[in-house]
Amino acid sequence: MVRPRFAKLPPAQQQAILSAASAEFAAHGFHDSSLNRVIETAGISKGSLYYYFDGKEDLYAHVVRVELEQVFARVGPFDLPTDPDPDTYWAALEAYYLQLMTSLEATPQLAALIRGWLVASSTPAMQQLQTELERSVTPWMERVLARGQQIGAVRTDLPSSLLIAVVGGMGQAMDGWLLTQSAGSPDAESAERLPRLISALVGMIRRALRP
């Protein structure tokens, strides 16, 4: 975990460290990236870096966390559909998922960071990040599923915790696969292909949760 003292740094100095780390991790992945290059680019000493982070894993996890927060801030919150029509409900979810993935594809550096995160997901810091993310989205998923159950779009014969686990597992696999497929600069072909893939993937989740 990033140490609280990092938040006391002037914003410009925080940004210099995060920008240097993000560029290094995106270019070289987790395993081949170099903290020495981050330190040199950010213009800080090695001692300073370890004053704020326990090591490369912690820095990588914090960079991914910050970048993802910015993506969600850009896309905005998901408004629960008020129309009691299952097709409208699933169409809204599909549109929101497409917005998120389009935003990710528009920032190749973040997409590369997430791919590196998936590769290094067995390390303690990355597992901690995964746990934090799951905890942060669980209340949102509970509300979305509850709304789907109210209008007959989502099955009610299984515990919500199991449905969330199924959706989370499928979503993680889909995100990883989509980001792998879109490695490199987004082009017109990938922009045309993405909506079709998102529609197919959301259709898989819909069939799994069908009443």
N, C-alpha and C positions, 0 to 999 in steps of 0.2 A: 504494500500500500504506500502511496505517496505520503510523505510525512507532512503534518499540518504546517510546518514552517515554510513549505513551498508556497502556500497561499499568501504568505506575508511578503513575498518578493514583489517588487514593482511589476505591474502587468507586462511592460515591455520586456523585462528580463525573463519572465515566465514564458512569454511567447517565443522569445529567441531560443530557449531550450527546447520547447515543444516543436517548433518549426524544424530545428536541426534534427531532432530525433525522428520526427515524422518522415522527413525526406530520406534519412538514412535507412530507416526500417522499411519504407516502401521500396527503395531501390535494391536493397540487399536481403530482405526477409529477416526473420528473427535470428536464425542461427549464424548467418554470414555477416550480419551487421556488426559495426565496431563502435563501442562506446568512446574510444579515443577520437574517432572522426566526429562523433556528436559533440564531444567536449571542445575539439578544435573549432568546429563550425560555430558553436554557440559562444565561443570566447570565454569559457570558464575553466576552472581548474578541476582535476579529477576529484580532489577533496570536496569541492563545492557540490559536484553532482551527487556524491555519496552522502552529502549532508541532507539532501532532499529526497533521495531514492535509495532503496536498499541495493539495487542493481539493475541490470538490463531488463529483467523480467518485469520489475515494478514500473520502470519507465515506459516499457512497451505497453503494458496494461493501461497505464494512465493516458498515454497518447490515444489509444483506441477508444477509451472511455470518453475522452473529451471530443474526439472527432465524431463519434456516434451521437453524442448529445447535440452537436451542432446540426447533424442531419435531421434529427427528430424536431429540432427547433425550426429548421427551414420548412419541413413538410407540414408541421403543425399537428394539433391533436386530431384523433379520429372521433368524429361525432357519431354517436349511436344512431342508427337509422330509426326514424319514427314511423315509417310506413310498415304496416303489419304484413308485408308480403315477403315470403322467403327469397324469391328471386331478387328483389330489391336489396334485401339484407346481404346476400352473397355478392351482388354486384358492387355494393359499397365497399365491402372488404377487399374485393379484387382491385378496385380503383385505388384504395389506400396502399395496398401492397405494391401496386405498379408505381405509385408516386415514390415510395421509399426506394425501390430498386432503381428507378430512373435517377433519383438523386445520388445514389451510390455510384451508378455508372458514370454520372457526370463528374465525379471526383475520383479519377483513377488511383490517386495516391491512397485514399481511404480504402478503396476496394483491395489494393495490394496489401495494406495493413491487415485487413480482415483475413485475407488468404493466409498471411503469415501467422496470424493468431490461430487459425484453424490447424495449421501445421504444428504449432507449439502448444496445442491445447492441453497437453498432459502435464505441463509444468505447474507448480503450485500457484504462482501469481495469475496465470491464465485461467486456471480452474476457479480461483477466487473471483476473477472478473466475470466468468460465466455465471457463477452463483449470484453475484450482485445483479447482473442483468436479468436473470430469471426472476429474482425477487422483485425487481422494479416493474416488470411487465405482468407479473401474475395478477395483481388486482385489476389491471386493465383487461386481461384475458377473461377473468371471472365475470366482469360486467358485460363484455361482448357475448360470451357464451350464454349468460343468463338472458340477455335480450333475445338471442336466437332461439332459446327454449320457449320464451314467452310467446313468440309468434309461430312456433312450429317449424323452425328452420333447423333446429339442433335436437338430437335425441336426448331423452330424459331418463333412459333406463340404466345409465351408468353414472358413477360418481363424477362430479365436476373435476376433481383432482386427476382422475384418469384421463378424461377428455383433454384437459390442459397438457398433461404429459404427452399424449399422442400428438396433439397439434404442435407442441413445442419441438418434439423430435422430428416430425415431418418438416416443420418450418426451418429447423437448423440444417437438415439435409438439403432442403431446397435452396436455402441461401448460399450454402457452400457450393452447391453444384452450379447455380446461376453465376456466381462470382468467378468460378473457374472457367465457365464457358465464355464469359465476357472479358477474360484477361486481355489486356492491351487497350489501346485507345478505342472508345466507342465509335462506331461508324453508322452509316445510314442503314446498313443491313441489320445490324444488331438492334438498332432503335425500332426497326419494323418487326423483328423477331420477338423482342421482349414481351410485348402485350400478349402474343399467342402463348408463350411459355407460361407467363403468369396466369393466364386463364386456365391452362391445362393443370397447373399445380394447385390452384385454388379449387378446381374441380375435383382433384383427388382428395383434398381435405373435406370438401362438401360431401363426397360419397362416404367417407369414413364416419362423418358425424350425422349422416342422414337419419331421421327418426324411423 
